[in-house]
């Protein structure tokens, strides 16, 4: 019987050590960051299909086959949807991706590295450390670690930033050993602004810590803030969330200029995943929405594989 998520994450001696050894074997020889994909590729966040997962119509193990049908090469896995964390399950998930020719592009981690409770921060670092090993075991070259927040915006941009820098510095030796990039999504709290994200990146190691650049997670007003922020982070991007929420009559994203946004990461010679993250409700069918997102992105960047 599979162990629970709590049991797996709490076992730092047996499973975690085994994962570490297997992860090191799996990552050997993949030092160049472009080797992960052999060029930029189109990907899809499992979060895009959250409604189908909640309804029991899709699982992390069935999504690779769906993405094969949709001709989307990459899959980004969100830790919210893992039903188990034991190696038997992870092997099953890897096999589903291998059998369908899909590439795992990222492991998305939730959590809060800036919490006011020191014990909670210590526990979060331990959990993120174990998930780094999971990411390497699965072959994901990038993780997104959620920074979280202190609950106070003034503290988020001061002590919150410093807490996240300290947490990343603890985990960086392992990330380097496993050849995994750590990314920060613009996601509120400590990661509310491009300036705060850049302070964490530059306060750690920009070769290993970068942006999970989400085109949509910015205030709508003033409109230019989105593009200014994305321009600042594009050179630091190791993962991209191509956020879509609604489409206009031409099939383009209704509220974001994808010509500008994709142009920024092209100009930065981006070589990793452009990962669809559907967050809207029209169309109601998430598979149709992912298809529309795919078609829109490929119109702007037909060279994506």
Protein Blocks (a to p, Z undefined) as FASTA:
>chain_A
ZZdfklmmmmmmlmmmmmmmmmmmmmgoplblklmnopacddddfklmmmmmmnopacfk
lmmmmmmmnopabdcddfklmcbfcfklmmmmmmmmmmnopacfbdcdedjfkbfblklm
mmmmmmmmmmmmmmmmnopabdcddebjnhiaklmmmmmmmmmmmmmmmmmmmmmmnopa
cddddeejjllpmklmmmmmmmmcmklgccdddfklccfbdfklmmmmmmmmmmmpcbdc
dddfbdcfkopafkbcfklmmmmmmmnopabdcddddfbfbdfblklmmmmmmmmmmmmm
mmbZZ
